[in-house]
Amino acid sequence: MSGMKNISKAEVMVLKEQVAYQQGQVVSKTLAQNEHLSVTLFSFDKGEEISTHESGGDAFVTCLDGVGKITIDGISYELHEGESIVMPAKHPHAVFGQEQFKMLLVVVF
């Protein structure tokens, strides 16, 4: 795949409005995906999570809305709107919706 998908182009937007909350769910919307890069929007309902796993690339997370808990190597970090963290490649990490939480995930392989 080349380029962006599932998002308007040449149009000003509010990124956090591009993915909706759904009760009891984690929702994802892929914007770009190839062998070098993955760009995905996520929304987490309060209490929802992506359990501990590892990635082959560095994963850059920016909180777009709400409060999320990011756990890397067993250490938890609370992420608020406008804050970012990098989950290093090949390190166990997890994401939890402390409150309803939206994030932009950019993974570089």
Buried (B, 14 or more C-beta within 10 A) or exposed (E): EEEEEEBEEEEEEEBBEBBEBEEEEBBEBBBBEEEEEBBBBBBBBBEBBBEEEEBEBBBBBBBBBBBBBBBBEEEEBEBEBEBEBBBEBEBEBBBBBBBBBBBBBBBBE
